[in-house]
Amino acid sequence: ETGVTQSPTHLIKTRGQQVTLRCSSQSGHNTVSWYQQALGQGPQFIFQYYREEENGRGNFPPRFSGLQFPNYSSELNVNALELDDSALYLCASSSGPGTGGRTEAFFGQGTRLTVV
Amino acid sequence: DAKTTQPTSMDCAEGRAANLPCNHSTISGNEYVYWYRQIHSQGPQYIIHGLKNNETNEMASLIITEDRKSSTLILPHATLRDTAVYYCIVRVAGSNSGYALNFGKGTSLLVTP
């Protein structure tokens, strides 16, 4: 148990729809990162939120967006879903980018998104 | 962040030590070596990290060569529950550009009875 919870655990959406995934960070952590993991691949960094602002982004299009709330929980929104968006979406919390090299990130169990 | 190279897969007998190598020949002086593992259908789990000294915790030991170009994760007494994909990652310490972890493909470790 890492204290990072994600919801829902599974989701099926139709191509072109929009989806919102949610993450509650571990107590005391103010930074949330999101990752996409396609089948058979390692997780790919989408973006990170620190103090309610995006603080780093991977190679993902603008239709992937997010929010962080004052309690440090976070949402990942994906618009205009494509079949290739089918993946496990992982949320990780940590204690701030300034200490990133010396601290670990704790991951949730992920949300399995299937786009049909 | 420096790139890492790991074997695609490894086997280990239960009760034996599992030694997982990682090459990071382009590592910079301010980059840490991190190890995570991912058991099937679960989120990645932090194992250990280090800068230049060897490190040990309740899960594993991390041996970093003196030139820091490679490292080895050691699971001293592997169990069936250690079957997982193990990721070696290097990352700059104290970066303000985000906590991006470059997972790569990792090593799939199979622990057999």
Contacts between the chains, C-beta under 8 A, distances in Angstrom:
chain1	res1	chain2	res2	distance
A	2	B	43	7.3
A	2	B	45	7.8
A	4	B	43	7.6
A	31	B	99	6.1
A	33	B	98	7.1
A	33	B	99	5.3
A	33	B	100	7.1
A	33	B	101	7.8
A	35	B	101	7.8
A	35	B	103	7.9
A	41	B	105	7.2
A	42	B	85	7.7
A	42	B	87	6.3
A	42	B	103	3.4
A	42	B	104	5.4
A	42	B	105	5.6
A	42	B	106	5.8
A	43	B	44	6.6
A	43	B	101	7.4
A	43	B	103	4.9
A	44	B	103	7.6
A	45	B	98	7.7
A	45	B	100	4.2
A	45	B	101	6.5
A	45	B	102	7.3
A	47	B	98	7.5
A	48	B	98	4.0
A	48	B	99	5.6
A	48	B	100	6.8
A	50	B	98	7.8
A	55	B	96	7.5
A	55	B	97	7.4
A	55	B	98	5.2
A	56	B	97	5.0
A	56	B	98	2.0
A	56	B	99	7.4
A	56	B	100	5.7
A	57	B	98	7.5
A	58	B	100	6.5
A	90	B	43	5.4
A	90	B	44	7.2
A	92	B	43	7.7
A	92	B	44	7.8
A	92	B	99	7.4
A	92	B	101	7.9
A	94	B	99	5.1
A	97	B	95	6.4
A	97	B	96	5.0
A	97	B	97	7.1
A	97	B	98	5.8
A	97	B	99	5.8
A	98	B	94	6.0
A	98	B	96	6.1
A	99	B	94	6.7
A	100	B	91	6.9
A	100	B	92	7.9
A	100	B	93	7.4
A	100	B	94	6.8
A	100	B	95	5.4
A	100	B	98	7.6
A	100	B	99	4.4
A	101	B	30	7.4
A	101	B	31	7.5
A	101	B	32	5.0
A	101	B	91	5.6
A	101	B	92	5.6
A	101	B	93	2.6
A	101	B	94	5.2
A	101	B	95	6.2
A	102	B	32	6.9
A	102	B	49	7.9
A	102	B	93	5.7
A	102	B	94	7.2
A	104	B	34	7.4
A	104	B	46	3.9
A	104	B	49	6.7
A	105	B	46	6.8
A	105	B	99	5.9
A	105	B	101	6.7
A	106	B	46	6.8
A	107	B	43	3.4
A	107	B	44	4.9
A	107	B	45	7.1
A	108	B	43	5.3
A	109	B	42	6.0
A	109	B	43	5.1
A	110	B	42	7.8
A	110	B	43	5.4
